[in-house]
Amino acid sequence: MHEQALMRDVMRKVEQVAVDGGAVRVVRISVRLGPLSHFTPEHFREHFVDASRGTIAEGAEVDAAIDGEITGELARDVVLEDVEIELPETAAAR
């Protein structure tokens, strides 16, 4: 249950960044995984593939790293650090 809530939160933030930026798609996201978040980088990527299916973020690359600070206040969280988007004029130039 914890993983699903974290993933919903990440997807909400990713989609908001994309909408606010006028994106046609999300190219890449970078996240920092708290050591108590129940995610490994590989496990997070699997969840992201499922959660992003049918969204503007489908097919985006995922850079995920574990933050080693187990006693930090974000130890149970997934922190969205960066969202790389593709803008309409970039897509048209291809």
C-alpha positions in Angstrom: 0.0 0.0 0.0 2.8 2.4 0.9 4.4 1.9 -2.5 1.2 2.6 -4.4 0.7 5.9 -2.5 4.3 6.9 -3.2 3.9 6.1 -6.9 0.5 8.0 -7.2 2.2 11.0 -5.6 5.2 10.8 -8.0 2.9 10.5 -11.0 0.8 13.4 -9.9 3.9 15.6 -9.6 5.4 14.4 -12.9 2.1 15.1 -14.8 1.8 18.5 -13.2 5.3 19.5 -14.3 4.5 18.3 -17.8 1.2 20.2 -18.0 2.7 23.4 -16.5 5.6 23.2 -18.9 3.4 22.6 -22.0 5.0 19.2 -22.7 4.0 16.8 -25.4 5.8 14.0 -23.4 8.0 13.3 -20.5 11.4 12.2 -21.6 13.1 11.4 -18.3 12.6 11.6 -14.6 15.1 11.5 -11.7 14.1 10.4 -8.3 15.8 9.8 -5.0 14.5 6.8 -3.1 14.5 6.9 0.7 16.1 3.7 2.2 12.8 2.9 4.0 10.6 3.6 1.0 10.4 -0.2 0.1 11.8 0.6 -3.4 15.0 -0.4 -5.1 15.8 1.4 -8.3 14.8 -1.6 -10.4 11.6 -2.1 -8.4 10.7 1.6 -8.8 11.3 1.5 -12.5 8.8 -1.5 -12.8 6.2 0.4 -10.8 6.8 3.5 -13.0 6.2 1.5 -16.2 2.9 0.4 -14.9 1.8 3.7 -13.4 2.8 5.7 -16.5 1.0 3.5 -19.0 -1.4 5.6 -21.0 0.0 8.9 -19.6 2.2 11.7 -21.0 5.1 10.0 -19.1 4.8 6.6 -20.8 8.1 5.5 -22.1 10.1 8.0 -20.0 13.5 7.0 -18.8 13.9 6.7 -15.1 17.1 7.7 -13.1 16.6 6.3 -9.6 19.1 6.3 -6.8 18.8 5.3 -3.1 19.5 8.0 -0.6 21.6 6.4 2.1 20.5 8.4 5.0 18.2 6.0 6.9 17.6 8.5 9.8 16.6 11.4 7.5 13.1 12.9 7.5 12.7 11.7 3.9 13.8 8.1 4.6 10.3 6.7 3.8 9.7 8.9 0.7 10.4 9.1 -3.0 11.7 12.6 -3.9 11.1 13.7 -7.5 14.3 15.6 -8.3 13.9 16.4 -12.0 11.5 16.0 -14.9 12.8 16.4 -18.5 10.1 17.2 -20.9 9.7 17.5 -24.7 8.1 20.6 -26.0 5.8 20.8 -29.1 8.4 22.6 -31.2 11.1 20.0 -30.3 8.7 17.2 -31.4 7.9 19.0 -34.6 11.6 19.4 -35.5 12.1 15.6 -35.7 
